[in-house]
Amino acid sequence: MGSKDVMTTFAERDLRQYFSEFDGWNCAPITGVQSPVGLYRASRNRSYREEVAFIVVSFDPIPENECITALDALPSSRGSRVKKFLLTPQATDTSPVPPHVQVLLMRAFAFADGNLVWLTKKKNARQYACAPAAPAPETLAAPATTTS
């Protein structure tokens, strides 16, 4: 058992916080898909309609193209609302992430001085000041102006 197992455990903890069972979400890893990244599927039934969220986990400072490709390769469920998410450490460069993929930040990990660090709440631990990652820029429509 290596550190990747512990990191996966913390990532799954964050997934349970974002997609809570209290809110009706069922979250499980996707099996049978050949992918080097962690893929998860969260779903819930709401008002006779199923909501589905596909989540990919990345521990890289800049998410690799494989993550987005793995999300786009997943089939969308018919008749349900499907959203795609990227779970990544804080202070990750999310500029290459396309706008149809929403970025979720981990609470336990961040990048500080180019290294992946564990953000612990222990009393004597070293504290890192890391700024949260900037979200991908969204294009907003300019309000229409009327001239009389």
C-alpha distance (Angstrom), angle and dihedral (degrees) to the residues before:
residue distance angle dihedral
M1 . . .
G2 3.76 . .
S3 3.76 136.0 .
K4 3.80 90.6 -85.7
D5 3.80 88.6 70.2
V6 3.80 91.5 54.8
M7 3.79 91.1 45.8
T8 3.79 90.4 50.9
T9 3.80 89.4 50.9
F10 3.81 91.1 54.1
A11 3.82 90.6 45.9
E12 3.80 90.5 52.5
R13 3.81 89.0 49.4
D14 3.81 89.2 55.7
L15 3.80 90.4 47.7
R16 3.80 90.0 53.7
Q17 3.81 89.0 52.4
Y18 3.80 94.5 49.2
F19 3.82 94.2 40.6
S20 3.79 102.1 34.6
E21 3.79 123.3 -167.7
F22 3.80 85.9 -140.6
D23 3.83 87.3 66.6
G24 3.81 90.9 48.9
W25 3.81 99.5 -98.9
N26 3.81 121.4 146.9
C27 3.80 110.4 -160.9
A28 3.81 124.9 -171.5
P29 3.79 137.5 155.4
I30 3.79 116.0 -98.6
T31 3.78 110.7 -115.6
G32 3.77 128.6 -165.0
V33 3.81 94.9 37.8
Q34 3.80 117.1 116.9
S35 3.78 102.7 -133.1
P36 3.81 134.5 131.8
V37 3.82 91.5 -142.3
G38 3.80 130.7 72.4
L39 3.79 112.1 -97.1
Y40 3.79 124.7 -169.4
R41 3.79 135.4 -179.1
A42 3.79 121.9 -150.5
S43 3.78 121.1 -174.7
R44 3.77 140.9 170.0
N45 3.78 136.3 175.0
R46 3.74 114.8 -124.2
S47 3.78 127.2 172.3
Y48 3.80 93.8 -15.6
R49 3.76 90.2 -52.5
E50 3.77 129.0 100.8
E51 3.79 121.4 -130.9
V52 3.80 115.5 -156.1
A53 3.79 127.9 -169.7
F54 3.79 123.4 -171.5
I55 3.79 113.1 -159.0
V56 3.79 128.7 -168.8
V57 3.82 120.8 -165.8
S58 3.80 120.9 -143.9
F59 3.82 128.6 179.2
D60 3.82 94.4 -175.0
P61 3.84 124.3 113.5
I62 3.80 88.0 -127.5
P63 3.83 113.0 27.6
E64 3.78 110.1 -116.6
N65 3.76 122.6 -121.2
E66 3.83 88.2 -115.1
C67 3.80 89.5 71.2
I68 3.78 94.1 57.0
T69 3.80 91.9 40.5
A70 3.81 90.2 52.9
L71 3.82 90.3 51.9
D72 3.79 93.5 47.4
A73 3.81 91.5 48.4
L74 3.81 92.4 59.7
P75 3.80 113.9 99.2
S76 3.76 116.4 -113.9
S77 3.78 115.8 -125.0
R78 3.76 114.7 -114.3
G79 3.77 115.9 -118.3
S80 3.78 95.2 11.2
R81 3.76 136.1 97.1
V82 3.80 109.8 -107.3
K83 3.80 125.2 -164.8
K84 3.79 129.1 179.0
F85 3.80 125.3 -143.6
L86 3.79 138.6 -175.2
L87 3.83 116.5 -149.8
T88 3.79 109.0 -157.2
P89 3.83 139.0 155.7
Q90 3.79 120.3 -88.0
A91 3.83 117.9 -87.4
T92 3.81 92.1 29.2
D93 3.80 117.7 149.5
T94 3.80 101.4 -111.9
S95 3.80 97.1 173.0
P96 3.85 94.6 109.7
V97 3.82 92.0 53.1
P98 3.82 110.4 107.1
P99 3.81 118.1 -123.4
H100 3.83 94.6 -111.2
V101 3.84 89.2 66.0
Q102 3.80 115.0 73.5
V103 3.81 117.4 -146.6
L104 3.81 120.6 -130.4
L105 3.81 118.1 -169.6
M106 3.80 123.7 -138.6
R107 3.76 116.8 -123.4
A108 3.82 95.6 -152.2
F109 3.82 102.3 48.9
A110 3.79 137.9 46.4
F111 3.77 140.4 161.3
A112 3.80 114.6 -108.5
D113 3.81 122.1 172.1
G114 3.81 89.0 -8.3
N115 3.82 94.0 -57.5
L116 3.78 129.8 107.7
V117 3.81 106.6 -116.7
W118 3.76 134.0 -174.2
L119 3.80 112.6 -120.4
T120 3.76 100.1 -143.0
K121 3.77 126.4 177.6
K122 3.79 94.5 -146.9
K123 3.79 117.4 134.6
N124 3.83 101.0 -119.7
A125 3.81 98.3 32.6
R126 3.79 122.1 118.7
Q127 3.78 111.4 -99.3
Y128 3.80 119.5 -136.9
A129 3.76 122.3 -154.4
C130 3.76 104.9 -146.6
A131 3.74 125.7 162.5
P132 3.79 117.2 -132.9
A133 3.76 116.5 -104.6
A134 3.76 117.0 -91.3
P135 3.79 111.9 -111.9
A136 3.76 119.5 -117.8
P137 3.80 110.3 -86.0
E138 3.76 114.0 -101.1
T139 3.74 123.7 -150.0
L140 3.76 111.7 -123.8
A141 3.76 122.9 -163.0
A142 3.76 114.0 -119.8
P143 3.80 113.6 -119.0
A144 3.76 114.2 -102.9
T145 3.77 114.8 -108.4
T146 3.73 121.6 -151.3
T147 3.75 123.3 -149.5
S148 3.77 121.6 -158.6
